[in-house]
Amino acid sequence: MSDVLPWYPTWNLDIFLLTIIGIIALSLLIFGILTAYFGKSKTRAVGGGMIVGALIIGFITYYLSDYVFKLSLVNEVILGALFYLIAAIIGVVIGLLIFLAAIMKT
């Protein structure tokens, strides 16, 4: 296990690539569940395909992190992605509040 924390400046292209692939898998899983639950007959099949695709991409992410890039998936990829996602959400909320304050003053 690595002693690297997500806020240390040790990120590289491998972690960036794995983060993107992991987020694609997560979004396909969430949208697949929603599509399969709320969709009609053909749309439910598409949602099921999205769920299967998400599981395959998730497995590829796990395989790449452990056997190709030799990284800890949880410590170096998932925690870092969560850390920067929370930071991005806070930044977006602050920017939105500034924007709303500006347009409400005019």
N, C-alpha and C positions, 0 to 999 in steps of 0.2 A: 504494500500500500504506500502511496506517495504522501509526502508531507506538503504538497502543493495546495494552497488555498486559492479559490477562484479569483480573488481580488489581487493576487500577486501578478506582476507583469511577466508571466512565463507562458502565456498563451502562444500557440503557433498555428500554422495552417491545418495541421491534423485535427486539433481540437475544434477549430472553426468549421471544418468540413463535417466532423461528427456531430456538432451542434446543429448544423443545418439539416443533416439527414435525420437526426432525432426529432427535430421540430416538424419536419415533413411527416414523419411517422405518427407523431402525436396528433397533428391536425387531421390527417387522414382517418385516424381512429375516432376522434371526436365527431367529425363530419359524417363518417360512415355510420356511427351509432345513431346520430340524429336523422340521417337519411333513411336508414332501415326502420326506424321507429315511426317516423311521421309520413313516410312515402307510401305510394300505392304499389301495385304488383311489380311492375318493371323497375320502379325506382327503389324498391326494397332490395331487389337483386343487385342493383348498382351499389347500394349501401353495404351489402354483404361483401361485395368485391372490394370496396374501399377498406373494410375491416381486415380482410385477408391480406390486402396489399400493405396495410399498416403493420400487421404482424410480421410479414416478410421483411419489410424495410427495417423494423425494429430488430429483428434477428441479424440482419446485415450490419446494422450499427453496432450491435454487441460483438459480432465476430470481428469487425474491423478494429474496434477499440482494443480487444484483448489480444488478437493474434497477429494483426498487421501493424498497428501503430504502437502496441505495447503500452496502452494508457489505462488508467483506472476509470471505468465508465462513470461511476458515481462521483468520485472525488474531483476528477478533472473535467468532466463534460457536463453532467447533469447539475451539479451544484453551481458551477460557473454559469451555465445557461440560466438557472433560476435567479442567481445573483444579478446578472445583467438584465434579465427580463423585469425584475422588480424595479431596478434602477430606471429602466426605460419607461415603465408605467408611471412611476413617480414624476419623471420629467414630462411626460405627455400630460398628466393631470395638471401640473403646475403651468405648463404652456397653455392649456385649455382655460384654466382659471384666469390667466393674464389676458387671453384673447376675449373671454366673456366680459371681464371687467372693462376692457377697452371699448367694446362695442356697446356696452350698456351705458357708458359715460357720454357717448356721442348722441 
